[in-house]
Amino acid sequence: MSAEKGWIIEPIQPTQWWIHGVEAWARRHRDEGHRPYPAPTRANPEKWECKCDPDAPWVSVWRILTPDQVRQKFAHLGRAAKARREGRWLPEDDPAWQERIRQAKQRVAEYERSQETQ
């Protein structure tokens, strides 16, 4: 689709880009009765946290990924594309790897069945 034939969805207005920002995240948590707070670090100065459940060991986090974190998060995509271009096997493409995974799943299922009978 194009602007000439009609949009699939309407373009997002510039003011709507921020509905996923920290202000919206904090507002949603406050609306639920939580108390989000800024928790900046050297790596993530925009980081916020919220202890949504006082009894839970986890903390909800909102943060902006640093450029290094973005590179690390998506590094596997570049390696996978390069391997496929070069015709090299990736684990998910390798039949031997798939067989090892199948066998491991089978062993787990057998173990779980043996635990049920005890």
C-alpha positions as CSV (number, residue, x, y, z in Angstrom):
1,M,0.0,0.0,0.0
2,S,1.0,3.5,-0.5
3,A,-0.3,7.0,0.2
4,E,-1.8,7.0,-3.3
5,K,-3.8,3.8,-2.7
6,G,-4.5,4.2,1.0
7,W,-2.6,3.3,4.1
8,I,-2.8,-0.1,5.7
9,I,-2.8,1.7,9.0
10,E,-2.8,5.4,9.5
11,P,0.7,6.9,10.0
12,I,1.6,7.6,13.6
13,Q,1.4,11.2,14.5
14,P,4.6,12.7,16.0
15,T,2.8,13.3,19.3
16,Q,2.0,9.6,19.5
17,W,5.6,8.4,19.4
18,W,5.8,9.0,23.1
19,I,3.0,6.6,24.1
20,H,5.6,4.0,24.8
21,G,8.0,6.3,26.6
22,V,8.9,6.4,30.2
23,E,6.2,8.9,31.0
24,A,3.5,6.5,29.7
25,W,5.2,3.5,31.5
26,A,5.3,5.4,34.8
27,R,1.7,6.6,34.4
28,R,0.5,3.0,33.8
29,H,2.3,1.8,36.9
30,R,0.9,4.7,39.0
31,D,-2.6,4.0,37.7
32,E,-2.2,0.5,39.1
33,G,-1.2,1.9,42.5
34,H,2.5,1.2,42.1
35,R,5.3,3.7,42.8
36,P,7.8,3.7,39.9
37,Y,11.1,5.5,40.6
38,P,14.2,6.7,38.7
39,A,17.1,4.3,39.0
40,P,19.8,5.7,36.7
41,T,23.0,3.9,36.1
42,R,26.1,5.0,34.3
43,A,25.2,2.7,31.4
44,N,21.5,3.6,31.4
45,P,20.9,7.1,32.8
46,E,17.2,6.9,31.7
47,K,16.5,3.7,33.6
48,W,13.4,3.5,35.9
49,E,12.2,0.7,38.1
50,C,9.0,-0.3,39.8
51,K,8.7,-2.9,42.6
52,C,5.2,-3.9,41.4
53,D,4.8,-6.7,43.9
54,P,6.6,-6.2,47.2
55,D,6.8,-9.9,47.8
56,A,8.2,-10.8,44.3
57,P,12.0,-11.1,43.8
58,W,11.8,-9.2,40.5
59,V,11.5,-5.6,39.6
60,S,9.9,-4.1,36.6
61,V,12.4,-2.0,34.5
62,W,12.0,0.6,31.8
63,R,15.3,1.6,30.1
64,I,16.8,2.8,26.9
65,L,19.3,0.5,25.5
66,T,22.7,1.9,25.0
67,P,24.3,1.5,21.5
68,D,26.5,-1.3,22.8
69,Q,23.5,-3.1,24.3
70,V,21.6,-2.8,21.0
71,R,24.6,-4.2,19.1
72,Q,24.9,-7.1,21.5
73,K,21.1,-7.8,21.5
74,F,21.0,-8.1,17.7
75,A,24.5,-9.4,17.0
76,H,23.2,-12.9,16.3
77,L,21.2,-11.7,13.4
78,G,24.3,-10.5,11.5
79,R,26.2,-13.7,12.3
80,A,23.3,-15.8,11.1
81,A,22.9,-13.9,7.9
82,K,26.6,-14.1,7.2
83,A,26.7,-17.8,7.9
84,R,23.7,-18.4,5.5
85,R,25.3,-16.3,2.8
86,E,28.5,-18.4,3.1
87,G,26.5,-21.6,3.1
88,R,27.5,-22.7,6.6
89,W,25.3,-24.6,8.9
90,L,23.5,-22.9,11.7
91,P,22.4,-24.9,14.7
92,E,18.8,-24.8,13.7
93,D,19.7,-25.9,10.2
94,D,22.0,-28.8,11.2
95,P,20.2,-32.2,11.2
96,A,22.7,-33.6,13.7
97,W,21.9,-30.7,16.1
98,Q,18.2,-31.2,15.6
99,E,18.6,-34.9,16.5
100,R,20.5,-34.0,19.7
101,I,17.7,-31.7,20.7
102,R,15.1,-34.3,20.0
103,Q,17.0,-36.9,22.1
104,A,17.4,-34.4,25.0
105,K,13.7,-33.7,24.9
106,Q,13.0,-37.4,24.9
107,R,15.3,-37.9,28.0
108,V,13.5,-35.1,29.8
109,A,10.1,-36.6,29.1
110,E,11.3,-40.0,30.3
111,Y,12.6,-38.5,33.5
112,E,9.4,-36.6,34.1
113,R,7.4,-39.9,33.6
114,S,9.7,-41.7,36.0
115,Q,9.1,-39.0,38.6
116,E,5.3,-39.3,38.2
117,T,5.4,-43.0,39.0
118,Q,7.4,-42.6,42.2
